[in-house]
Amino acid sequence: MEQIVFETMVNYNEYIERIKLNINPLIESLREEKPEEQLNEVANLIEGLEWLVTVNQKLSELNYENKIDVSSLNQQLQEVVVAIENQDYNLCADILEYDILETIQTYQPYNLEGEIK
């Protein structure tokens, strides 16, 4: 069990860093001529963020605390969905850049020192 928890924490930490690295190119693509081609990537991002929230919640239930602002992120994701439904890709890019990215920047990785490997 402890090995699975450790590996999950490693994956969580790596995923946060991947989001931070990959969100800016996605934002730029949404502002270009054919943003609808990026909708699959936006869907993947939303799915990944939902995974982060779920993992965080499950690890918290196992007494591995790492507080994140879930309600704020959920609201931001709802705003992204509405922007996409309205085909307002600039608004979607703005929400990703000024809200979601800033929220993700506040997420701290799990401290893996002392954890079973």
N, CA, C and O atoms as CSV, one atom per row, in Angstrom:
chain,resi,resn,atom,element,x,y,z
A,1,MET,N,N,0.824,-1.203,0.000
A,1,MET,CA,C,0.000,0.000,0.000
A,1,MET,C,C,0.859,1.254,0.000
A,1,MET,O,O,0.589,2.194,-0.748
A,2,GLU,N,N,1.896,1.275,0.838
A,2,GLU,CA,C,2.733,2.462,0.924
A,2,GLU,C,C,3.453,2.742,-0.390
A,2,GLU,O,O,3.667,3.901,-0.745
A,3,GLN,N,N,3.828,1.689,-1.113
A,3,GLN,CA,C,4.480,1.872,-2.411
A,3,GLN,C,C,3.519,2.537,-3.393
A,3,GLN,O,O,3.924,3.417,-4.153
A,4,ILE,N,N,2.265,2.130,-3.387
A,4,ILE,CA,C,1.263,2.721,-4.279
A,4,ILE,C,C,1.046,4.192,-3.929
A,4,ILE,O,O,0.936,5.034,-4.821
A,5,VAL,N,N,0.986,4.497,-2.653
A,5,VAL,CA,C,0.817,5.880,-2.211
A,5,VAL,C,C,1.995,6.716,-2.674
A,5,VAL,O,O,1.808,7.817,-3.192
A,6,PHE,N,N,3.206,6.209,-2.495
A,6,PHE,CA,C,4.399,6.936,-2.913
A,6,PHE,C,C,4.381,7.181,-4.422
A,6,PHE,O,O,4.628,8.301,-4.870
A,7,GLU,N,N,4.093,6.146,-5.202
A,7,GLU,CA,C,4.062,6.287,-6.661
A,7,GLU,C,C,2.977,7.272,-7.098
A,7,GLU,O,O,3.167,8.030,-8.049
A,8,THR,N,N,1.859,7.258,-6.411
A,8,THR,CA,C,0.782,8.199,-6.720
A,8,THR,C,C,1.232,9.626,-6.442
A,8,THR,O,O,0.955,10.533,-7.228
A,9,MET,N,N,1.922,9.827,-5.333
A,9,MET,CA,C,2.441,11.157,-5.014
A,9,MET,C,C,3.457,11.618,-6.059
A,9,MET,O,O,3.453,12.781,-6.462
A,10,VAL,N,N,4.310,10.720,-6.488
A,10,VAL,CA,C,5.287,11.055,-7.533
A,10,VAL,C,C,4.558,11.468,-8.809
A,10,VAL,O,O,4.896,12.482,-9.419
A,11,ASN,N,N,3.562,10.688,-9.210
A,11,ASN,CA,C,2.790,11.012,-10.416
A,11,ASN,C,C,2.070,12.350,-10.278
A,11,ASN,O,O,2.025,13.136,-11.224
A,12,TYR,N,N,1.516,12.602,-9.114
A,12,TYR,CA,C,0.828,13.871,-8.831
A,12,TYR,C,C,1.811,15.030,-9.001
A,12,TYR,O,O,1.515,16.007,-9.689
A,13,ASN,N,N,2.978,14.913,-8.370
A,13,ASN,CA,C,3.984,15.974,-8.462
A,13,ASN,C,C,4.429,16.199,-9.901
A,13,ASN,O,O,4.554,17.341,-10.344
A,14,GLU,N,N,4.666,15.118,-10.626
A,14,GLU,CA,C,5.094,15.231,-12.028
A,14,GLU,C,C,4.011,15.868,-12.886
A,14,GLU,O,O,4.306,16.671,-13.771
A,15,TYR,N,N,2.767,15.512,-12.627
A,15,TYR,CA,C,1.676,16.048,-13.436
A,15,TYR,C,C,1.508,17.548,-13.228
A,15,TYR,O,O,1.246,18.281,-14.181
A,16,ILE,N,N,1.656,18.004,-12.003
A,16,ILE,CA,C,1.574,19.444,-11.751
A,16,ILE,C,C,2.644,20.173,-12.569
A,16,ILE,O,O,2.371,21.214,-13.167
A,17,GLU,N,N,3.835,19.634,-12.591
A,17,GLU,CA,C,4.914,20.277,-13.353
A,17,GLU,C,C,4.639,20.237,-14.851
A,17,GLU,O,O,4.927,21.206,-15.553
A,18,ARG,N,N,4.084,19.128,-15.354
A,18,ARG,CA,C,3.743,19.044,-16.784
A,18,ARG,C,C,2.682,20.074,-17.152
A,18,ARG,O,O,2.760,20.697,-18.211
A,19,ILE,N,N,1.700,20.255,-16.289
A,19,ILE,CA,C,0.672,21.255,-16.561
A,19,ILE,C,C,1.309,22.629,-16.659
A,19,ILE,O,O,1.023,23.385,-17.588
A,20,LYS,N,N,2.166,22.954,-15.711
A,20,LYS,CA,C,2.813,24.262,-15.705
A,20,LYS,C,C,3.618,24.497,-16.985
A,20,LYS,O,O,3.665,25.617,-17.495
A,21,LEU,N,N,4.248,23.447,-17.499
A,21,LEU,CA,C,5.047,23.573,-18.711
A,21,LEU,C,C,4.206,23.631,-19.981
A,21,LEU,O,O,4.570,24.317,-20.935
A,22,ASN,N,N,3.088,22.916,-19.998
A,22,ASN,CA,C,2.321,22.755,-21.239
A,22,ASN,C,C,1.127,23.671,-21.382
A,22,ASN,O,O,0.539,23.737,-22.462
A,23,ILE,N,N,0.748,24.376,-20.341
A,23,ILE,CA,C,-0.463,25.181,-20.441
A,23,ILE,C,C,-0.253,26.431,-21.304
A,23,ILE,O,O,-1.167,26.848,-22.016
A,24,ASN,N,N,0.930,27.024,-21.248
A,24,ASN,CA,C,1.155,28.237,-22.046
A,24,ASN,C,C,1.074,27.988,-23.551
A,24,ASN,O,O,0.446,28.781,-24.253
A,25,PRO,N,N,1.682,26.919,-24.077
A,25,PRO,CA,C,1.487,26.649,-25.512
A,25,PRO,C,C,0.013,26.417,-25.870
A,25,PRO,O,O,-0.433,26.817,-26.945
A,26,LEU,N,N,-0.733,25.780,-24.980
A,26,LEU,CA,C,-2.162,25.577,-25.216
A,26,LEU,C,C,-2.893,26.906,-25.256
A,26,LEU,O,O,-3.747,27.124,-26.115
A,27,ILE,N,N,-2.563,27.792,-24.333
A,27,ILE,CA,C,-3.180,29.123,-24.293
A,27,ILE,C,C,-2.901,29.870,-25.594
A,27,ILE,O,O,-3.807,30.464,-26.179
A,28,GLU,N,N,-1.659,29.839,-26.041
A,28,GLU,CA,C,-1.288,30.516,-27.281
A,28,GLU,C,C,-2.042,29.934,-28.469
A,28,GLU,O,O,-2.504,30.673,-29.339
A,29,SER,N,N,-2.168,28.610,-28.505
A,29,SER,CA,C,-2.887,27.955,-29.601
A,29,SER,C,C,-4.361,28.350,-29.628
A,29,SER,O,O,-4.944,28.496,-30.703
A,30,LEU,N,N,-4.960,28.521,-28.467
A,30,LEU,CA,C,-6.370,28.925,-28.414
A,30,LEU,C,C,-6.578,30.329,-28.960
A,30,LEU,O,O,-7.669,30.661,-29.422
A,31,ARG,N,N,-5.547,31.148,-28.909
A,31,ARG,CA,C,-5.652,32.523,-29.394
A,31,ARG,C,C,-5.300,32.654,-30.867
A,31,ARG,O,O,-5.414,33.742,-31.431
A,32,GLU,N,N,-4.874,31.569,-31.499
A,32,GLU,CA,C,-4.502,31.609,-32.910
A,32,GLU,C,C,-5.715,31.372,-33.802
A,32,GLU,O,O,-6.847,31.318,-33.321
A,33,GLU,N,N,-5.476,31.234,-35.086
A,33,GLU,CA,C,-6.546,31.156,-36.079
A,33,GLU,C,C,-7.491,29.977,-35.927
A,33,GLU,O,O,-8.689,30.138,-36.159
A,34,LYS,N,N,-7.011,28.806,-35.551
A,34,LYS,CA,C,-7.850,27.611,-35.505
A,34,LYS,C,C,-7.882,27.022,-34.097
A,34,LYS,O,O,-7.374,25.925,-33.868
A,35,PRO,N,N,-8.473,27.744,-33.169
A,35,PRO,CA,C,-8.468,27.260,-31.780
A,35,PRO,C,C,-9.287,25.993,-31.577
A,35,PRO,O,O,-9.023,25.237,-30.642
A,36,GLU,N,N,-10.273,25.746,-32.432
A,36,GLU,CA,C,-11.107,24.559,-32.247
A,36,GLU,C,C,-10.292,23.271,-32.360
A,36,GLU,O,O,-10.713,22.221,-31.876
A,37,GLU,N,N,-9.118,23.357,-33.003
A,37,GLU,CA,C,-8.246,22.194,-33.090
A,37,GLU,C,C,-7.635,21.852,-31.727
A,37,GLU,O,O,-7.136,20.742,-31.540
A,38,GLN,N,N,-7.667,22.773,-30.789
A,38,GLN,CA,C,-7.076,22.573,-29.468
A,38,GLN,C,C,-8.091,22.092,-28.432
A,38,GLN,O,O,-7.731,21.869,-27.276
A,39,LEU,N,N,-9.334,21.932,-28.826
A,39,LEU,CA,C,-10.370,21.559,-27.863
A,39,LEU,C,C,-10.095,20.208,-27.205
A,39,LEU,O,O,-10.416,20.011,-26.033
A,40,ASN,N,N,-9.509,19.289,-27.948
A,40,ASN,CA,C,-9.160,17.994,-27.363
A,40,ASN,C,C,-8.115,18.170,-26.260
A,40,ASN,O,O,-8.174,17.501,-25.229
A,41,GLU,N,N,-7.159,19.074,-26.485
A,41,GLU,CA,C,-6.140,19.341,-25.471
A,41,GLU,C,C,-6.753,20.002,-24.233
A,41,GLU,O,O,-6.345,19.715,-23.107
A,42,VAL,N,N,-7.723,20.878,-24.442
A,42,VAL,CA,C,-8.412,21.500,-23.306
A,42,VAL,C,C,-9.158,20.427,-22.517
A,42,VAL,O,O,-9.138,20.426,-21.286
A,43,ALA,N,N,-9.812,19.519,-23.229
A,43,ALA,CA,C,-10.522,18.419,-22.564
A,43,ALA,C,C,-9.544,17.553,-21.769
A,43,ALA,O,O,-9.851,17.132,-20.654
A,44,ASN,N,N,-8.365,17.287,-22.341
A,44,ASN,CA,C,-7.349,16.508,-21.622
A,44,ASN,C,C,-6.877,17.247,-20.375
A,44,ASN,O,O,-6.661,16.628,-19.332
A,45,LEU,N,N,-6.717,18.558,-20.473
A,45,LEU,CA,C,-6.308,19.359,-19.323
A,45,LEU,C,C,-7.356,19.290,-18.218
A,45,LEU,O,O,-7.025,19.092,-17.049
A,46,ILE,N,N,-8.609,19.453,-18.591
A,46,ILE,CA,C,-9.698,19.385,-17.601
A,46,ILE,C,C,-9.723,18.013,-16.940
A,46,ILE,O,O,-9.875,17.911,-15.722
A,47,GLU,N,N,-9.576,16.968,-17.730
A,47,GLU,CA,C,-9.554,15.608,-17.179
A,47,GLU,C,C,-8.375,15.438,-16.223
A,47,GLU,O,O,-8.517,14.828,-15.163
A,48,GLY,N,N,-7.225,15.970,-16.591
A,48,GLY,CA,C,-6.052,15.880,-15.735
A,48,GLY,C,C,-6.219,16.637,-14.433
A,48,GLY,O,O,-5.795,16.167,-13.377
A,49,LEU,N,N,-6.837,17.806,-14.502
A,49,LEU,CA,C,-7.081,18.588,-13.289
A,49,LEU,C,C,-8.073,17.869,-12.378
A,49,LEU,O,O,-7.936,17.897,-11.155
A,50,GLU,N,N,-9.065,17.232,-12.977
A,50,GLU,CA,C,-10.000,16.441,-12.178
A,50,GLU,C,C,-9.275,15.281,-11.508
A,50,GLU,O,O,-9.586,14.933,-10.368
A,51,TRP,N,N,-8.310,14.677,-12.205
A,51,TRP,CA,C,-7.514,13.598,-11.628
A,51,TRP,C,C,-6.725,14.117,-10.427
A,51,TRP,O,O,-6.674,13.458,-9.388
A,52,LEU,N,N,-6.104,15.307,-10.566
A,52,LEU,CA,C,-5.360,15.894,-9.449
A,52,LEU,C,C,-6.246,16.061,-8.221
A,52,LEU,O,O,-5.851,15.723,-7.106
A,53,VAL,N,N,-7.439,16.583,-8.436
A,53,VAL,CA,C,-8.368,16.809,-7.325
A,53,VAL,C,C,-8.743,15.480,-6.671
A,53,VAL,O,O,-8.755,15.373,-5.445
A,54,THR,N,N,-9.048,14.474,-7.481
A,54,THR,CA,C,-9.432,13.169,-6.961
A,54,THR,C,C,-8.290,12.535,-6.168
A,54,THR,O,O,-8.498,12.016,-5.071
A,55,VAL,N,N,-7.093,12.580,-6.727
A,55,VAL,CA,C,-5.933,12.008,-6.036
A,55,VAL,C,C,-5.690,12.737,-4.726
A,55,VAL,O,O,-5.437,12.113,-3.695
A,56,ASN,N,N,-5.770,14.055,-4.773
A,56,ASN,CA,C,-5.562,14.846,-3.566
A,56,ASN,C,C,-6.566,14.450,-2.494
A,56,ASN,O,O,-6.210,14.298,-1.325
A,57,GLN,N,N,-7.809,14.287,-2.890
A,57,GLN,CA,C,-8.861,13.908,-1.947
A,57,GLN,C,C,-8.601,12.515,-1.366
A,57,GLN,O,O,-8.720,12.315,-0.157
A,58,LYS,N,N,-8.249,11.563,-2.217
A,58,LYS,CA,C,-8.012,10.183,-1.745
A,58,LYS,C,C,-6.803,10.119,-0.818
A,58,LYS,O,O,-6.833,9.415,0.192
A,59,LEU,N,N,-5.736,10.852,-1.154
A,59,LEU,CA,C,-4.567,10.858,-0.287
A,59,LEU,C,C,-4.874,11.538,1.038
A,59,LEU,O,O,-4.349,11.147,2.081
A,60,SER,N,N,-5.716,12.544,0.996
A,60,SER,CA,C,-6.128,13.216,2.225
A,60,SER,C,C,-6.881,12.247,3.136
A,60,SER,O,O,-6.712,12.279,4.355
A,61,GLU,N,N,-7.702,11.394,2.550
A,61,GLU,CA,C,-8.427,10.389,3.319
A,61,GLU,C,C,-7.472,9.400,3.996
A,61,GLU,O,O,-7.821,8.774,4.997
A,62,LEU,N,N,-6.262,9.267,3.437
A,62,LEU,CA,C,-5.244,8.396,4.021
A,62,LEU,C,C,-4.285,9.172,4.925
A,62,LEU,O,O,-3.221,8.679,5.300
A,63,ASN,N,N,-4.690,10.404,5.265
A,63,ASN,CA,C,-3.928,11.290,6.155
A,63,ASN,C,C,-2.644,11.838,5.541
A,63,ASN,O,O,-1.691,12.143,6.259
A,64,TYR,N,N,-2.616,11.962,4.229
A,64,TYR,CA,C,-1.527,12.649,3.540
A,64,TYR,C,C,-2.095,13.987,3.074
A,64,TYR,O,O,-2.653,14.099,1.982
A,65,GLU,N,N,-1.942,14.980,3.914
A,65,GLU,CA,C,-2.545,16.286,3.660
A,65,GLU,C,C,-1.707,17.114,2.685
A,65,GLU,O,O,-0.484,17.185,2.804
A,66,ASN,N,N,-2.369,17.718,1.749
A,66,ASN,CA,C,-1.776,18.643,0.794
A,66,ASN,C,C,-2.926,19.502,0.282
A,66,ASN,O,O,-3.542,19.193,-0.738
A,67,LYS,N,N,-3.201,20.569,0.994
A,67,LYS,CA,C,-4.388,21.384,0.732
A,67,LYS,C,C,-4.335,22.039,-0.645
A,67,LYS,O,O,-3.326,22.625,-1.037
A,68,ILE,N,N,-5.442,21.925,-1.363
A,68,ILE,CA,C,-5.638,22.660,-2.606
A,68,ILE,C,C,-7.034,23.273,-2.570
A,68,ILE,O,O,-7.931,22.768,-1.895
A,69,ASP,N,N,-7.200,24.354,-3.298
A,69,ASP,CA,C,-8.478,25.051,-3.340
A,69,ASP,C,C,-9.351,24.432,-4.434
A,69,ASP,O,O,-9.347,24.878,-5.581
A,70,VAL,N,N,-10.087,23.410,-4.056
A,70,VAL,CA,C,-10.909,22.664,-5.003
A,70,VAL,C,C,-12.079,23.497,-5.505
A,70,VAL,O,O,-12.388,23.461,-6.696
A,71,SER,N,N,-12.727,24.234,-4.642
A,71,SER,CA,C,-13.914,24.992,-5.051
A,71,SER,C,C,-13.550,26.048,-6.085
A,71,SER,O,O,-14.295,26.252,-7.043
A,72,SER,N,N,-12.427,26.715,-5.909
A,72,SER,CA,C,-11.982,27.715,-6.869
A,72,SER,C,C,-11.676,27.070,-8.217
A,72,SER,O,O,-12.081,27.581,-9.261
A,73,LEU,N,N,-10.968,25.957,-8.190
A,73,LEU,CA,C,-10.634,25.266,-9.438
A,73,LEU,C,C,-11.892,24.775,-10.141
A,73,LEU,O,O,-12.004,24.905,-11.360
A,74,ASN,N,N,-12.836,24.216,-9.400
A,74,ASN,CA,C,-14.081,23.745,-10.008
A,74,ASN,C,C,-14.832,24.883,-10.685
A,74,ASN,O,O,-15.360,24.711,-11.784
A,75,GLN,N,N,-14.883,26.038,-10.042
A,75,GLN,CA,C,-15.549,27.205,-10.631
A,75,GLN,C,C,-14.845,27.626,-11.922
A,75,GLN,O,O,-15.498,27.933,-12.920
A,76,GLN,N,N,-13.533,27.637,-11.897
A,76,GLN,CA,C,-12.762,28.021,-13.076
A,76,GLN,C,C,-12.980,27.043,-14.221
A,76,GLN,O,O,-13.097,27.450,-15.377
A,77,LEU,N,N,-13.034,25.761,-13.902
A,77,LEU,CA,C,-13.269,24.756,-14.942
A,77,LEU,C,C,-14.664,24.898,-15.540
A,77,LEU,O,O,-14.848,24.714,-16.744
A,78,GLN,N,N,-15.640,25.223,-14.705
A,78,GLN,CA,C,-16.994,25.469,-15.223
A,78,GLN,C,C,-16.996,26.660,-16.176
A,78,GLN,O,O,-17.685,26.639,-17.195
A,79,GLU,N,N,-16.233,27.690,-15.850
A,79,GLU,CA,C,-16.137,28.860,-16.717
A,79,GLU,C,C,-15.483,28.507,-18.054
A,79,GLU,O,O,-15.873,29.041,-19.093
A,80,VAL,N,N,-14.493,27.613,-18.036
A,80,VAL,CA,C,-13.862,27.159,-19.281
A,80,VAL,C,C,-14.885,26.440,-20.148
A,80,VAL,O,O,-14.957,26.675,-21.354
A,81,VAL,N,N,-15.666,25.574,-19.543
A,81,VAL,CA,C,-16.683,24.821,-20.291
A,81,VAL,C,C,-17.691,25.776,-20.934
A,81,VAL,O,O,-18.047,25.608,-22.101
A,82,VAL,N,N,-18.145,26.767,-20.185
A,82,VAL,CA,C,-19.102,27.745,-20.727
A,82,VAL,C,C,-18.459,28.524,-21.875
A,82,VAL,O,O,-19.105,28.750,-22.898
A,83,ALA,N,N,-17.219,28.932,-21.725
A,83,ALA,CA,C,-16.530,29.665,-22.785
A,83,ALA,C,C,-16.428,28.824,-24.051
A,83,ALA,O,O,-16.623,29.331,-25.156
A,84,ILE,N,N,-16.124,27.545,-23.891
A,84,ILE,CA,C,-16.036,26.655,-25.056
A,84,ILE,C,C,-17.404,26.475,-25.695
A,84,ILE,O,O,-17.526,26.507,-26.920
A,85,GLU,N,N,-18.437,26.285,-24.874
A,85,GLU,CA,C,-19.795,26.140,-25.412
A,85,GLU,C,C,-20.195,27.370,-26.219
A,85,GLU,O,O,-20.911,27.260,-27.214
A,86,ASN,N,N,-19.732,28.539,-25.788
A,86,ASN,CA,C,-20.034,29.792,-26.500
A,86,ASN,C,C,-19.030,30.087,-27.605
A,86,ASN,O,O,-19.098,31.137,-28.244
A,87,GLN,N,N,-18.105,29.173,-27.830
A,87,GLN,CA,C,-17.033,29.310,-28.816
A,87,GLN,C,C,-16.233,30.593,-28.610
A,87,GLN,O,O,-15.774,31.215,-29.568
A,88,ASP,N,N,-16.076,30.971,-27.361
A,88,ASP,CA,C,-15.284,32.142,-26.994
A,88,ASP,C,C,-13.907,31.655,-26.541
A,88,ASP,O,O,-13.625,31.535,-25.348
A,89,TYR,N,N,-13.065,31.381,-27.534
A,89,TYR,CA,C,-11.772,30.775,-27.256
A,89,TYR,C,C,-10.799,31.749,-26.608
A,89,TYR,O,O,-9.904,31.326,-25.875
A,90,ASN,N,N,-10.954,33.027,-26.861
A,90,ASN,CA,C,-10.113,34.008,-26.178
A,90,ASN,C,C,-10.432,34.035,-24.677
A,90,ASN,O,O,-9.526,34.109,-23.846
A,91,LEU,N,N,-11.710,33.975,-24.343
A,91,LEU,CA,C,-12.089,33.917,-22.933
A,91,LEU,C,C,-11.556,32.634,-22.297
A,91,LEU,O,O,-11.061,32.653,-21.169
A,92,CYS,N,N,-11.658,31.531,-23.018
A,92,CYS,CA,C,-11.137,30.263,-22.523
A,92,CYS,C,C,-9.641,30.396,-22.240
A,92,CYS,O,O,-9.167,29.971,-21.187
A,93,ALA,N,N,-8.906,30.979,-23.172
A,93,ALA,CA,C,-7.467,31.181,-22.989
A,93,ALA,C,C,-7.192,32.088,-21.797
A,93,ALA,O,O,-6.264,31.840,-21.026
A,94,ASP,N,N,-7.994,33.137,-21.643
A,94,ASP,CA,C,-7.818,34.043,-20.502
A,94,ASP,C,C,-8.040,33.330,-19.175
A,94,ASP,O,O,-7.278,33.528,-18.228
A,95,ILE,N,N,-9.067,32.510,-19.102
A,95,ILE,CA,C,-9.348,31.764,-17.870
A,95,ILE,C,C,-8.200,30.807,-17.562
A,95,ILE,O,O,-7.775,30.679,-16.414
A,96,LEU,N,N,-7.701,30.137,-18.604
A,96,LEU,CA,C,-6.575,29.229,-18.401
A,96,LEU,C,C,-5.339,29.984,-17.907
A,96,LEU,O,O,-4.632,29.526,-17.010
A,97,GLU,N,N,-5.095,31.146,-18.508
A,97,GLU,CA,C,-3.888,31.899,-18.181
A,97,GLU,C,C,-3.969,32.620,-16.840
A,97,GLU,O,O,-3.047,32.537,-16.029
A,98,TYR,N,N,-5.065,33.321,-16.612
A,98,TYR,CA,C,-5.133,34.201,-15.445
A,98,TYR,C,C,-5.787,33.571,-14.221
A,98,TYR,O,O,-5.651,34.085,-13.111
A,99,ASP,N,N,-6.481,32.485,-14.411
A,99,ASP,CA,C,-7.146,31.840,-13.279
A,99,ASP,C,C,-6.547,30.461,-12.993
A,99,ASP,O,O,-5.966,30.233,-11.932
A,100,ILE,N,N,-6.696,29.554,-13.948
A,100,ILE,CA,C,-6.277,28.177,-13.700
A,100,ILE,C,C,-4.766,28.077,-13.514
A,100,ILE,O,O,-4.309,27.406,-12.588
A,101,LEU,N,N,-3.994,28.718,-14.358
A,101,LEU,CA,C,-2.538,28.651,-14.208
A,101,LEU,C,C,-2.107,29.234,-12.865
A,101,LEU,O,O,-1.238,28.678,-12.191
A,102,GLU,N,N,-2.709,30.342,-12.483
A,102,GLU,CA,C,-2.371,30.933,-11.180
A,102,GLU,C,C,-2.755,30.002,-10.032
A,102,GLU,O,O,-2.030,29.902,-9.042
A,103,THR,N,N,-3.881,29.328,-10.161
A,103,THR,CA,C,-4.296,28.372,-9.137
A,103,THR,C,C,-3.307,27.213,-9.075
A,103,THR,O,O,-2.889,26.812,-7.989
A,104,ILE,N,N,-2.934,26.677,-10.223
A,104,ILE,CA,C,-1.991,25.560,-10.269
A,104,ILE,C,C,-0.639,25.974,-9.684
A,104,ILE,O,O,0.035,25.167,-9.043
A,105,GLN,N,N,-0.246,27.225,-9.904
A,105,GLN,CA,C,1.038,27.696,-9.364
A,105,GLN,C,C,1.055,27.631,-7.834
A,105,GLN,O,O,2.124,27.530,-7.232
A,106,THR,N,N,-0.115,27.689,-7.209
A,106,THR,CA,C,-0.164,27.643,-5.743
A,106,THR,C,C,-0.111,26.211,-5.208
A,106,THR,O,O,0.112,26.007,-4.014
A,107,TYR,N,N,-0.312,25.224,-6.072
A,107,TYR,CA,C,-0.307,23.836,-5.627
A,107,TYR,C,C,1.114,23.413,-5.291
A,107,TYR,O,O,2.042,23.607,-6.076
A,108,GLN,N,N,1.259,22.845,-4.134
A,108,GLN,CA,C,2.556,22.369,-3.680
A,108,GLN,C,C,2.661,20.871,-3.952
A,108,GLN,O,O,1.687,20.135,-3.796
A,109,PRO,N,N,3.837,20.433,-4.354
A,109,PRO,CA,C,4.011,18.983,-4.516
A,109,PRO,C,C,4.012,18.308,-3.151
A,109,PRO,O,O,4.275,18.933,-2.123
A,110,TYR,N,N,3.716,17.037,-3.174
A,110,TYR,CA,C,3.812,16.262,-1.939
A,110,TYR,C,C,5.272,16.164,-1.549
A,110,TYR,O,O,6.140,16.000,-2.407
A,111,ASN,N,N,5.543,16.263,-0.271
A,111,ASN,CA,C,6.893,16.100,0.240
A,111,ASN,C,C,7.181,14.608,0.298
A,111,ASN,O,O,6.563,13.880,1.076
A,112,LEU,N,N,8.111,14.159,-0.518
A,112,LEU,CA,C,8.384,12.726,-0.625
A,112,LEU,C,C,9.524,12.271,0.280
A,112,LEU,O,O,9.805,11.076,0.371
A,113,GLU,N,N,10.170,13.199,0.937
A,113,GLU,CA,C,11.252,12.817,1.848
A,113,GLU,C,C,10.661,12.049,3.033
A,113,GLU,O,O,9.670,12.462,3.635
A,114,GLY,N,N,11.278,10.961,3.334
A,114,GLY,CA,C,10.817,10.151,4.455
A,114,GLY,C,C,9.700,9.191,4.099
A,114,GLY,O,O,9.307,8.361,4.918
A,115,GLU,N,N,9.183,9.297,2.874
A,115,GLU,CA,C,8.118,8.370,2.451
A,115,GLU,C,C,8.741,7.051,2.022
A,115,GLU,O,O,9.897,7.023,1.598
A,116,ILE,N,N,8.000,5.973,2.127
A,116,ILE,CA,C,8.456,4.662,1.692
A,116,ILE,C,C,8.559,4.667,0.169
A,116,ILE,O,O,7.658,5.141,-0.524
A,117,LYS,N,N,9.662,4.138,-0.339
A,117,LYS,CA,C,9.879,4.109,-1.799
A,117,LYS,C,C,9.815,2.707,-2.321
A,117,LYS,O,O,9.973,2.487,-3.522
